[in-house]
Amino acid sequence: MWDPGAQVARARGVQSLRSLGEALREVGFTEKETVRALSAEDPAELLSNAAFYAVCSAERVPELLTSAAGVMVQLFVRNGGVPADLYARTVPIALRGLLAELELVAERDGTVTSEVSVSPGRSMYLLSDQLFRGDASITMAGRSTLVMPPHASSFELLDNLGAVEGRLLDVGCGCGILALALRESCSSVVGVDLNPRAVAYSQVNALVNGLDADFLPADLRSGLAVGDLADHLVFNSPTGPTHHAETEIGWMSAEHALTFVAAAMPAVLRPGGTARVLLIVEVPEGAGAVTELVRTWVPGERDVQVAELRGSPLAVSATALARGRLDPGCLMADGMAGAARLVDHLRERRIREVVPTLVTIREADPVRR
Ligand SMILES: C[S@@+](CC[C@H](N)C(=O)[O-])C[C@H]1O[C@@H](n2cnc3c(N)ncnc32)[C@H](O)[C@@H]1O
């Protein structure tokens, strides 16, 4: 398995990582080109269904292998192999040198492969583990420490945040997408994650994208101690339908996620600072309004605002559940079989709907009272 921490620890690795983004951009490996090459609808949809696109685009591989950008898509998005002679002919020598130096590719029996996923997105390159290998076999299993590529939920949160300025704390940073995407508008960013491998990938991605950000391991459940008090906390929480509990690292119920954030806030946010949490809420049959349900999960007398993101591709509507079929464009399940499993699971547990929710909690400000 690729070791992101080892690359960050080596001076030579740091230098090479710093030049990787530019080298990938130079060969035209962009978000737009990747979406076009795999005929996806948009970047979020591609990222959420990457394994599906990998399988469906198998017949396009010969065409992909005619350009350096296409070879990058094959290696790092489809997670497939490239014949070594074609690799040498298509990819400029400088980029080949860099990828070899960083151990991002390896050649065996005449085929070049990678163990790392590279997602071009938001004008950045985000390295993470591969969740599937080659054309079909899903490798992600159980509660491993694999670091996921950015997901539709990452974009959902970013697109609904509005302006974020000042000092930012990104909780559960994963590959670092939120902290890095918000870096330019903030005076400083710190990301924390339970998974040390995620911390290392975030550090790698800060270097690749030339962004100054600190990442450290920390567990939200046992409180966070991360230096200066922040103005904003963001958390794309590992919540969702309970059957995600099997695969999502640190999965927690939406209620627990909010309770942990509320408990951690005084130690990490300045008075008046805000926590913004994306929760995927399972709403049981018979429950009242989602907003009221979510408010009851925040203890004390804090200012809590709840935005229900019902139009989101992460929602499962009550109508879809009644009909027994997910809405077109829903990204909560992979493929038809996954969608059917999700519907069965929710119905068995008497869930009325699944509502993505952006919760804003303001830390008490004694001066303004
Ligand atoms: C849904 S992912 C979000 C990753 C990334 N922020 C994004 O938006 O793509 C949730 C992240 O929370 C991390 N996590 C889970 N439980 C945690 C905990 N108790 N403390 C800190 N991080 C946690 C996971 O390791 C994972 O990286």
The ligand as a MOL file (V3000), in Angstrom:
LIG
                    3D

  0  0  0     0  0            999 V3000
M  V30 BEGIN CTAB
M  V30 COUNTS 27 29 0 0 0
M  V30 BEGIN ATOM
M  V30 1 C -17.5800 11.6280 5.4080 0
M  V30 2 S -15.8530 11.6020 5.6630 0 CHG=1
M  V30 3 C -15.4510 13.2740 5.2170 0
M  V30 4 C -14.0550 13.4110 4.6760 0
M  V30 5 C -13.7500 14.7780 4.0920 0
M  V30 6 N -13.8720 15.8430 5.0910 0
M  V30 7 C -14.6580 15.0760 2.9180 0
M  V30 8 O -15.4960 15.9800 3.0430 0
M  V30 9 O -14.5400 14.4090 1.8820 0 CHG=-1
M  V30 10 C -15.7350 11.5760 7.4330 0
M  V30 11 C -14.3220 11.6290 7.9820 0
M  V30 12 O -14.4440 11.7010 9.4110 0
M  V30 13 C -13.4020 10.9490 9.9980 0
M  V30 14 N -13.8420 10.6020 11.3600 0
M  V30 15 C -14.7460 9.6560 11.7220 0
M  V30 16 N -14.9120 9.6500 13.0520 0
M  V30 17 C -14.1080 10.6180 13.5490 0
M  V30 18 C -13.8120 11.0730 14.8650 0
M  V30 19 N -14.4060 10.5330 15.9240 0
M  V30 20 N -12.9130 12.0620 15.0250 0
M  V30 21 C -12.3000 12.6260 13.9480 0
M  V30 22 N -12.5230 12.2250 12.6770 0
M  V30 23 C -13.4210 11.2320 12.4690 0
M  V30 24 C -13.2480 9.7430 9.0700 0
M  V30 25 O -11.9780 9.1440 9.2510 0
M  V30 26 C -13.4540 10.4070 7.7040 0
M  V30 27 O -12.2270 10.8350 7.1800 0
M  V30 END ATOM
M  V30 BEGIN BOND
M  V30 1 1 1 2
M  V30 2 1 2 3
M  V30 3 1 2 10
M  V30 4 1 3 4
M  V30 5 1 4 5
M  V30 6 1 5 6
M  V30 7 1 5 7
M  V30 8 2 7 8
M  V30 9 1 7 9
M  V30 10 1 10 11
M  V30 11 1 11 12
M  V30 12 1 11 26
M  V30 13 1 12 13
M  V30 14 1 13 14
M  V30 15 1 13 24
M  V30 16 1 14 15
M  V30 17 1 14 23
M  V30 18 2 15 16
M  V30 19 1 16 17
M  V30 20 1 17 18
M  V30 21 2 17 23
M  V30 22 1 18 19
M  V30 23 2 18 20
M  V30 24 1 20 21
M  V30 25 2 21 22
M  V30 26 1 22 23
M  V30 27 1 24 25
M  V30 28 1 24 26
M  V30 29 1 26 27
M  V30 END BOND
M  V30 END CTAB
M  END
